[in-house]
Amino acid sequence: MSIKSELLTCFKCLPGGWYNKFAENLVDEIISTCTETELKLLQILDIKEKYGELRVYINLSDDKFDVILDKYTKMSRYVCMGCSERLDELELEIPICSNCKS
C-alpha cells in the first residue's frame, strides 16, 4: 500500500462532504512538502471536526505543515460537511447546508 493510500485511509473518518472536498488534495500537499525522511516518519495522529472546523494533527512539527493544515481548517468553515457545497456564511456550530440539515 502506498503512503498516499495509507494516509487517505485515515481520512475515511471524515464526513463525506469534507472527505470528497479535502482529503486527496490535503494528503497530496502534505506528501509533496515532506522530505524523504519526514515521509518515513509521518503519522496522522488525529482527524476530527472541532468547533465547526476540520482539524488534522500530525506528528511532524514544522511551519510548512502548519501552513497547509491551517489552510484546510479555514477552508472547511465554508464547506458543507454533508455534500461539499460552498457555504456563503460562516456556520458557528457545524458547517452544513440547508439541504443537508433537512
C-alpha positions in Angstrom: 0.0 0.0 0.0 1.4 3.4 -0.9 1.9 6.2 1.6 -0.9 8.2 -0.1 -3.3 5.2 0.2 -2.4 4.8 3.9 -3.0 8.5 4.7 -6.3 8.6 2.7 -7.5 5.6 4.8 -7.0 7.8 7.9 -9.3 10.4 6.4 -12.2 8.0 5.9 -13.5 9.0 9.3 -14.4 12.5 7.9 -18.0 13.3 6.9 -18.5 12.6 3.2 -18.5 16.3 2.1 -15.3 17.1 3.7 -13.6 13.9 2.6 -14.6 14.5 -1.0 -13.6 18.1 -1.0 -10.3 18.0 1.0 -8.8 14.5 1.6 -6.9 13.9 -1.6 -5.6 17.4 -2.0 -4.6 17.7 1.6 -2.7 14.4 1.5 -1.0 15.4 -1.8 0.1 18.7 -0.3 1.5 17.1 2.9 3.3 14.4 0.9 4.8 16.9 -1.6 6.1 19.0 1.3 7.8 16.2 3.1 11.4 15.3 2.7 12.2 11.6 2.3 13.0 11.3 6.0 9.8 13.1 7.0 7.8 10.9 4.8 9.1 7.8 6.5 8.2 9.3 9.9 4.9 10.9 9.0 1.9 9.8 11.1 -1.7 11.2 11.3 -2.4 11.5 15.0 -6.0 12.7 14.8 -8.6 13.9 12.3 -11.8 15.5 13.6 -14.4 18.2 13.5 -13.8 20.7 16.3 -15.8 23.9 16.7 -17.1 23.5 13.1 -13.7 23.1 11.6 -11.7 20.3 10.2 -8.7 19.6 12.4 -5.8 17.4 11.4 -3.0 16.6 13.7 0.3 15.1 12.5 3.4 14.0 14.4 5.7 16.4 12.5 6.1 19.9 13.8 7.2 22.5 11.3 5.8 25.7 10.0 5.5 24.3 6.5 3.0 21.7 7.7 1.2 24.2 9.9 0.5 26.4 6.9 -1.1 23.5 5.0 -3.2 22.3 7.9 -4.3 25.9 8.8 -5.4 26.5 5.2 -7.7 23.4 5.2 -9.0 24.3 8.6 -10.0 27.7 7.4 -11.5 26.4 4.1 -13.6 23.8 6.0 -15.6 26.5 7.8 -17.3 27.3 4.5 -17.8 23.8 3.1 -20.8 21.6 4.0 -19.7 18.5 5.8 -22.5 16.5 4.2 -22.3 17.4 0.5 -19.3 19.6 -0.2 -21.3 22.6 -1.2 -19.8 26.0 -0.6 -21.5 27.9 2.3 -21.9 31.6 1.8 -21.9 32.3 5.5 -19.8 31.0 8.3 -21.7 28.5 10.3 -20.8 28.9 14.0 -21.6 25.4 15.1 -21.5 22.8 12.3 -20.9 23.7 8.7 -23.8 22.1 7.0 -26.0 23.5 4.2 -29.8 23.9 4.4 -30.3 20.9 2.1 -28.3 18.6 4.4 -30.0 19.9 7.5 -33.4 18.7 6.4 
